[in-house]
Every structure is written in C-alpha cells, then in structure tokens.
Amino acid sequence: MPPRLDHERGGSFLLHGDDEFRKSEVERALCDRYLDPATRDFNFDLLRGGEIGPESLIAVLTTPPMMAEWRVVLLRDTQRLASGAKTRRALLAVVESMPAGLVVVMSYTLSRGRQPKFFKDLRKASASAEFNQLSDYKLHEWVISRVGELGGKIQPEAARAVTASSGNDLGILAQELDKLVGVAGDGPVTVDTVRAAGVRVPAMDRWRWFDLIGDRSFDAALNSLWDVLNQSQTGRSESVVGLVSGLTTHFLRLGLAAEGGRRQLAPALSRQSWLVDRIVRQSRRWSAAEIEAALEGLIRLDRLLKASAHSDVHYLEEWLLARKAHTSVRAARPAA
C-alpha cells in the first residue's frame, strides 16, 4: 500500500496509471480495510463509469452505512465519466464534501499526456497514487518483495530468471511466484527451483549479458547478442533500444562505483542491495576514462538508432567492438 493511501482514514481515493494489477490489489486492500465482513453485502457497491448516470451515482454515493461504520463505493473506469458533464459534477460535488461514513475508491487509465481538468480536480480532493508499468529494475524489487509477502525468499538470480521468462505482466508473475514458493518449501527459490517448476529459463538474458560487458567479456557478449535479442525458448524478445537503455543505466552505476566505491553506490541501490558487490567488482575493471567513453558511445548509439536506416544490431556490435579494441590496446601497453 502506498504511504500516501495508508495514512488516510476514510474519504476518497484515486488510483491511476496503466498497471491494472497493482491498482486492483490496492482497490481490494482499501475495500477490505473499511468493510465489515458481516455487513459487506449491505455496504459495498461496484460501479463502472460507462454504465451509470448522474442520478444513480448520486443515489449510491449519498446512501449512508447500514449497521456499520463505513460504506464503500468502488468506481472503476472513472475516465468514462469524463464525457458527461452532469455525472462529472455529481461525482466532484460528493468527493469535495464527503459525507460521514463514506469511502469512495476511484480508478482510471488514461493515455499519457495532458489530462482533463476533471481528473486534476479529483486528485486535489482525494488521496491519490499512480501505478505505472514497472521498469525492469523495479520489476526485480517487486518480485523479491512479493515472494517475501508469500512467506518465502528468492535469490536475485532466480528473480531475474523468472522475469526474463514471464515478462512484466504482474498477474502472470504473481501466479508463477505463488507456484515457486510452494515448490521451494522451506528453502529459498533458486534458479533450479524455477526450472523444476517448469518455467523456461532462457540461455541468456539481458542481465547476464550486461554482466558479461561489465566483466569485459566482450567476445562472449558478441557471441550471445542474438540469443538476448531473440529469446525464442521463452517467446520473448529484446530490442536494441531496450538493451542500449539498460547498458546506459549499468554504466552510470559503474561510474558511480568507480568514483566513490561502495559508500557512494549503496545508497543509490538501497532497494537492489544484491547488485552492489557485483557492480563494485566490475567497476574495478574500468578506468574513469573508459566508462566515460562507453557512455558517450551509448549516447551516440541512441541518436543513430533514432535517425539511421542501418541495422540496429550493426550499431550495437560496433559499440561492443570499440570496447573490445580499448581492452586490446590496454593489454598491449608495456608495464610502467
């Protein structure tokens, strides 16, 4: 539960963003918090924005609790109210002056960009939280946290294996994790547990590929690039743009570790502490100038990917070969 919502008592709650799974979980948690199971049937209404008019909405929102402290109204697809001025005004009037004992939980999904004034007004009057699709890095945090909520533990490599196979659909991931915790029993979920549960673990994923580059294993990275781009055994595929973005993050972390060591890196990775030792170790293989050159090359690569008609893979291979060439020059220098 986001802290912004956890500290409220009653009132209106607004959940928005394109991550339907996390929104639905918070919807459920808020409803469970305020509803008495014994009187739930009398004090809970589920509405959908495209299926209710202003008169019906007002009638539901102004009904007092029956034999309980709270009454809860869950309004999904709130964005579908936006085209009806009377319905919008009816909802805002209630939300801006909430009746005692009423809890309104609203959720909506809009394409990113400029939002109508209606939703800005709702956010001002409500406790709100945004739930957008998780980045790959935050996905690992979510997997580890989710397994903890299920009473288990998962090794970081196993978390990577699960996300590499199942993608970022949290509904599917939640089912997989529930199964994995059961298979692991009293022990932690390992990569072997993932395989034993029937999850297809790719021969190479982006995380191990980034580590190859961090360890300066450029031949191995070049040889496995197509395995990363076309993970046919899992039905997923990576894009060159996605790899470039991930590499940029990886090298920024290497730069942070090279400059300030563990002390400087650890606060930046407080939620991914398992990565700290790995990044610090890899950073010792790179000079500050090499990290800077790698990042400059990635910036150039990003521009080329957006502007050129050449093969995307060609540019990424060129960047890798340039890093390999730096390694060869370094090895050829006579010792001082």
Number of C-alpha atoms within 10 A of each C-alpha: 13 11 8 11 19 10 10 12 10 21 20 25 25 24 25 23 18 17 17 19 16 19 22 14 12 18 21 13 12 21 21 13 12 21 20 18 9 10 15 19 11 15 23 20 15 11 17 16 20 15 11 14 15 16 11 11 20 16 9 15 21 14 13 17 17 14 13 16 14 22 28 29 20 20 19 20 18 23 20 17 21 18 10 13 11 14 20 21 15 16 19 17 12 18 22 15 11 18 14 14 17 24 25 24 25 25 25 20 19 15 8 8 6 7 10 11 10 16 18 11 13 20 17 12 19 21 19 19 20 17 17 14 17 16 9 17 14 13 20 23 15 18 23 21 15 18 20 13 10 12 11 21 20 23 14 19 15 22 22 23 26 25 19 24 20 19 17 18 15 20 11 12 20 16 10 17 22 14 13 25 23 15 16 19 11 11 13 17 24 19 20 12 19 24 15 13 16 10 18 17 22 20 13 19 23 21 19 16 22 18 17 18 21 22 17 18 15 20 14 12 21 19 9 16 20 14 20 24 19 17 19 11 13 16 12 15 17 16 13 20 16 12 19 17 14 17 22 19 14 19 21 16 22 27 24 21 23 23 15 12 19 17 12 14 23 20 12 14 13 11 14 16 13 14 15 22 15 14 24 21 17 19 23 15 14 18 14 15 10 15 20 15 15 20 19 13 19 20 14 13 19 19 11 14 18 10 9 10 8 10 10 17 16 10 19 22 14 14 17 18 15 16 19 18 13 13 16 11 9 11 10 9 8 6 6 3
